[in-house]
């Protein structure tokens, strides 16, 4: 509830196997860009009971509330969940995205 967060792959299509990056856009509910957030990333495959095969990291703020997430890899097709923890002076919150390959 503290933030509005959207994600998009930096390059499409998202393919199974190679490393890829995502861009997370973080705003406040009124539309103001969040420029001072720390982003934590985790996730996995709920139906398989395992986490991500890599340890994605935030590469920092790109401007206008956009943050690059590097090192995401989906090693098999299916349902993945990507979880982002967002922390800034506005507070701490979390969001989950469902991705199906």
N, C-alpha and C positions, 0 to 999 in steps of 0.2 A: 503493500500500500504506500510506501514512501516514495517509490520511484516508478517510472514507466520505462521499461527496458525492451528493446527490440534487438534481434540478432540477424545477421545475414552472412553467408559465406563470402569471403573476399574474392574468390574465383568460383564460378560455376561451370559445370555441374560438380556437386560434392561426390567424390568417388571413394569407394571402399579401398583401403590400403594405404595410399600416400598421406603424408602430413599435409595439413591445410590450416589456414587461418580464418578467423571469423571477426567481424566487426560488431561490437555491442554498442548500441546507442542508449545513453542513460539521460533521462530528463526527470524533472519534478512534474507532478500532476498538472501544473499550470503551463508546462511546455518549456520551462527554462532549462538549458543544458547544464548538466552536472559536470564540472571541469576538474574536480579535486577528489575523485573517488578512487578507492582501492578495490580491485576486482579479484575475487578468488574463484577458481574454477574447479569443479569436480563433476562426476557423472558416471554413467555406465549403462549396462543393459539390464533393466529390471527383470525381464523374463529369464535371463541366464544367470543372474545373481553375481555378476562381476562388474568391476569399475572400468574406467577408461584404460586402454593399453599404454597411454602416455600420460605425462603430467603437464597439461597445458598451463601456460602462464600469461598474465596480462603484460603486454609490451608497452603499456602506458597510454596516456591520453593523446589523441590525434587532433583534437580541436572539436568544437561544437558538440561536446558530450559523447564523442566517439572514442572507443577504446579497442585496440587490436588484441585479439586473443590468439596466441601462437602455439603450435604444437598439438593440434587436435588430430586424432587419427581414429577412424572407425575401421576396425580390422575384419568386420563381417557385416553382412546385410542384416537388417532387422530393426527393431525398435530401440533407440538410444535416448537417454535423457541427459541433457547438458544443464548443469546447475551453476548459477552464478550468485555469489555472495557479493553484495555491494555495500561499501562502507564509506561514508563521507561525513562532514560536519552535520548534515541533515539527519543522520542516523544510520543504523544497520538494517538491511533487509535482504531477502533472497528471492530468486525467481528460478523456475524450471521451464525448460523447453523440451518438447518431444520432437524427435527427429527420426524419420523412418527412411532407411536406405533400401 
